[in-house]
Amino acid sequence: MTKWRCTICDHVYDPAEGDPAAGIPAGTPFEALPDDWACPDCGATKGDFVPA
C-alpha cells in the first residue's frame, strides 16, 4: 500500500499503521479514510497529501 505525505508538515500516513488515535485501524488505505480526516500533526486536509 502507498504511503502518503502531508505537504504542510511532512507527516507520513502509513496504511500499514493506520491512525489509531483517530480510530483508523491498521490496513486502511488512504483512499478509504473519511473525507473529514485530517493530518494528526497539523490538521491539514486529505487534499494536502501526496503519495510519498
C-alpha positions, 0 to 999 in steps of 0.5 A: 500500500502507498504511503502518503505525505502531508505537504504542510508538515511532512507527516507520513500516513502509513496504511500499514499503521493506520491512525489509531488515535483517530480510530483508523485501524491498521490496513486502511488505505488512504483512499478509504479514510473519511473525507473529514480526516485530517493530518494528526500533526497539523490538521491539514486536509486529505487534499494536502497529501501526496503519495510519498 
